[in-house]
Amino acid sequence: MQLPISFRHELSRITRLVKSDYPPLFTARSFALSVKGTRACFNQDNYLSADHFPAHNRSPLGSRQVNEKASDPGDSLFVVADGHGESHHGERASGLAIEVIDEFLRYTWHHLHRRDGAASRRQVLNALRIAFDRADQFIWNESENEAVRQEMSASVTAACIYHGGLFLGHVGDTQAYLWRAGQLHRLTRPAITDPKGQVQKPEDLEARRQETLNHKNGVVGGHRAGVHVKLRMIDLEPNDYLILCTKGLVGSVRDQYICSTISGTPDPQKICERLVAEAEKMFVHDDLTMIVARFALAHDQA
């Protein structure tokens, strides 16, 4: 029997509602930890860990964690930034990158809520890309000194959770991992850099400097042409774990140890502390910052 046109229209509308207006609601529970290395006098890393985004209470610039009610579903934002440069320039670059990304995405989210509609996946990825571009320009404009500009830059990885999707933006050598059902998946790849200690001619250095200034590069800040952001989107599943970290963890802790640590305890704080302690056993000289977040369906979160 063929359905009346009015019934078919209603069924089509219900299907659209199920697919777009009622995505799975996840809650996030995270913990962040940052440890200064021995290479510099300052901890050049910064992070933002917000289980609920935008958060009701703003915090000052710097590393911060925003945890409200763990039982409330909603959007989340997690960012780690590894500053590059001499003295306090790297610390300032990473902090400024997080501040700008946080501010732009906050404005975007408020704009979406005022429209009373949901953004498409393409719109969220574009917002993330533009946030990185703005951070790049702010760092470039921070100083009028050309030498300081070349020193101020940052590697950044940002993950925003929107309507059940994980949207990831990545620049540089910070890393992101996803643990799902006992398997660890690397979501990012480090930028390819020249081997340290390699002797280069002065003309080669000048040519590389001009190329850095005139072409998009793999760090936020330090070049006028913009930044090349790697974007990806993944549908979340219950009991997924997200790990964001700076390069202090990469190469010092084996993937097998990360898997066994997550399998042994569901608490993000204990996972974070154990992984950082394992990295410190390897005498890591770089600053180490890590965010561990666990996602669960709203009615399943403890």
Order of alpha helices (4+ residues) and beta strands (2+ residues): alpha-beta-beta-beta-beta-alpha-alpha-alpha-beta-beta-beta-beta-alpha-beta-beta-alpha-alpha-beta
